[in-house]
Amino acid sequence: MTKSATGLAALERFEADGFELDPVGDSVAMRGTLAMRDPGETVLPVLERLHRAVCEAGLREVQLDVRQLRFVNSSAMRVFFHWLRWIQQEPEDRRYRIAVLSDRTVGWQRLSLPTLRGLAPDILDLV
Amino acid sequence: MADSPPKRERITLTHLERASSATPSTPVERPRIDSPATPMERPRIELDSGTHSRPRSVVQVRFQPIWDHIEALRTFVGAYCRTRLSAAAAERAILVAHELLENAVRYGDVTAEVEFDLRVDPAGRMFEIRVINDAVASRSEILKKELERIDRLEPETAFGTAVQRARSTRSASGMLGLSRVRFEGQVELTAHVDGRRVEVVARGRA
């Protein structure tokens, strides 16, 4: 826990265009709307830093809280594809799981997250 | 300039029923059609209150294809639909509006205006979103092929395969939006391609 907190504590809260990514402890909260034109240029580098921090901290699991992420456009969904792929490309001893805290009353979370999980069932947990 | 009139094509996706059943929620009320007792008897159609009311245009906007306008319209659609539709239906309308507008702005002719039309029936049982824009010829073809592809599949399957495809392509234009609109938005999609003119209509039950 101490080791992990150190890893994610190095990350700063990110905010842009109504989207917020907030690393706290072993968790990351995403809030607002993720619908910018080029999420690959804005959000993807932040996720990449997060991914590296998790790997360096030796975490086996990260909790991703998206309950307050109300809207994600299809372009931005691709950043999640990248994140899953980075984990899959890591050596096995550096891979970690993402436990997603979701709100089933939010349409995209109820319908699209299971499809996303289908891409990496060994990595993505919907809790 | 070509002398012959542009070819008009219409593609209709007809999986509204299956899309609606993908997420069990409030039962959809429909006009009740009583089967005839004898072959000579004409069917009796009973319309319940509200179903006679067709979706009326709430707002029609023509705008330059500028990204910031998408957010403005999405915000408007959300604010308006929350007063007329259920929260879940309003959320679907927001998704549909955003994705169709994004397609028009991202892949449309930057010199031509985008037309947006939101319709909601007075009883709050149906919404319709129409987006019209000019596209480059290659994009019209891609759109047509994608609509034909997803029409052959159940909404959830079409979305799942689009996700798989989008994941394996580096291009931002993974064509994820339309199948997501159909699956998550639970709408019937109709597209008209008239030369460079592309019109996409999404109709959903609230």
Chai-1 contact restraints between the chains, C-beta under 6 A:
chainA,res_idxA,chainB,res_idxB,connection_type,confidence,min_distance_angstrom,max_distance_angstrom,comment,restraint_id
A,R37,B,W67,contact,1.0,0.0,6.0,A-B,restraint_1
A,N73,B,H98,contact,1.0,0.0,6.0,A-B,restraint_2
A,S74,B,L176,contact,1.0,0.0,6.0,A-B,restraint_3
A,S74,B,G177,contact,1.0,0.0,6.0,A-B,restraint_4
A,S74,B,R180,contact,1.0,0.0,6.0,A-B,restraint_5
A,F81,B,R167,contact,1.0,0.0,6.0,A-B,restraint_6
A,G107,B,E91,contact,1.0,0.0,6.0,A-B,restraint_7
A,G107,B,E184,contact,1.0,0.0,6.0,A-B,restraint_8
A,L111,B,E184,contact,1.0,0.0,6.0,A-B,restraint_9
A,T115,B,G160,contact,1.0,0.0,6.0,A-B,restraint_10
A,T115,B,V163,contact,1.0,0.0,6.0,A-B,restraint_11
